[in-house]
Amino acid sequence: MNSIISKINIELKRVFKEHGYDDTYAFISISNRPELADYQINSCFNIAKLIKKNPIEVANDVAELVKDLKVDNINAFVKCEACPPGFVNLILNDKLLILSVEDMLSDIALGIAGKDILPVDAPKCILLDYGGANVAKPLHVGHLRVAVIGEALKRLYNRLGIKTISDVHLGDFGLQMGLVIEELKDENMVDSFSITDLETIYPKASLRAKGDKNKNIEPDLEFNDRAHEATKKLQNNIEPETTIWKKILKVSIDDLKIRYGELNVFFDYYYGESTVKDIMGPMVDTMIKKGIAYESEGAYVIDVKEDTDKKEMPPCIVRKSDGAVLYATSDLATIMFREENFDVDEYVYVVDKRQNLHLTQCFRASKKAGLLKKDKVFHHVEVGTMNGKDGKALKSRDGGVFKLETLIKDAKDKALNQLKDNNRDLNGLDENDIAKKIGIAALKYGDLSNSPTRDYIFDLEKFLSFQGNTGPYILYTLVRIKSIFEKIGISKIDKVNDVKCDAIVHNIFLKAIKYGDILLDAYKNYDTSIICKYIYELSDDFNSFYHEHSIINETDEHKKLLYIVVCSIVDRIVRDALSILAIEIPDKM
Ligand code: ARG
């Protein structure tokens, strides 16, 4: 909560207590009727019930008590009115608002620190599992959302002072590796291959093993057997498969770091399923010994059903009848590994929502198997899919999976064309670099502005538009402010003296002081789209302000100063928010 609002609440408590009202009801809330009030006191209804009075009577009484409330010797409200059936509507004094905004500007963190706004039991350290790329397969569009949302959540936690550990959790084990290894052998490529080679090898090997009825391709059973054999060898560290596999990992991870880097996504650890390959077997043995995993139709399973379950909850299979491990085994062993190596209070998995059953099974099984050092929160941010304009999963032109690389290139190219078409004056700056920033901002913002769980339609033209809730619109607002500052040539901002704000300035300041609440809301809901919505509205208000005011040519020095404060606070908040969203800002556009 903003410091001025908390000061008001402290004063309110004092007044309530003085007049015999229960002070737990002494707080102001953001008004849901902004045309009538900035803030409201909504608790008169509760008080009325308690003391058996009519709510409007209580509201009248409270309004009388509160109307002259002072904070830092300034009247807090210019309007304080009881309103039927029992609200108290409040309009903040501009003077106090300006002070509050100046307070924010004087602090590098805009006066927002996690320790002041987070609940007392908030976690100290969160481990984020996001990204989830698969080795030797190119990143596809499905990997975009989990990467950008995960990165934004990580930065939000850091912004609020919560320590994070980020792990990409690679899919680097299992049959896909055996397939790639055998195909590389057959093509005499084990000694030297590039990422481009790998990208063609996997689909080839997969087609060979599975065949394709539609194309009249028979499965190559001998090859399939060899791939299974190679996968087993990996599990037992047998050569040369293990060395080839390590080489595949290196080539793949080097490339992934570049791809994720382009999106401003960075991980502390490039661990994967294979990190726990040697502890999976003993872990399952222990589970069997303890009676937590039991035999069912030859396989070993853990029951994870709970009485309150509304949906079917099948047991979690940890060992197949042929002795092989599964996806769940590696996730369970990963939890064990993380518990051993890190001190974590909460786990946040940013993963496709279609994996919710799998993750729920794993979370429950880990608790049941006693893998956790202490009870802790597991949260699955269930990420929805990105669909094409036809509402179906996005496919490439040839009907195959859509590569992320293609998507990024498209966005950059289109942004460059837009810059060229609009004949933007870029002041000699590198237009390719600017187009890249705009393109990636468009992609990322298009994604982040949709609530994580929602499926959304991928529409690059819309995302690239300079109008509406888009990345370029937000960036353009910042570029506009930068150019105002350059034209005015300010180095430091003086204190604003005694200026009345017009409605639009008042409104911008009112929004500005809510920034901390917005971050808290995004944190509580694991939803960074809340931040997008907020900066969009703030930018929109700013742009109306810009069109209605002549900032640079304002002759009244007091007013001009006020306008500079408006520019500064919008600039600082939006920049702060974009650094959370991991979106880069061009100097011109
Ligand atoms: N590699 C997986 C996939 O592409 C995602 C991994 C998600 N994280 C996890 N701990 N299971 O589907």
Residues whose N, C-alpha, C, O or C-beta is under 5 A from the ligand:
A	BS01	LIG	D129 G132 A133 H169 L170 G171 V351
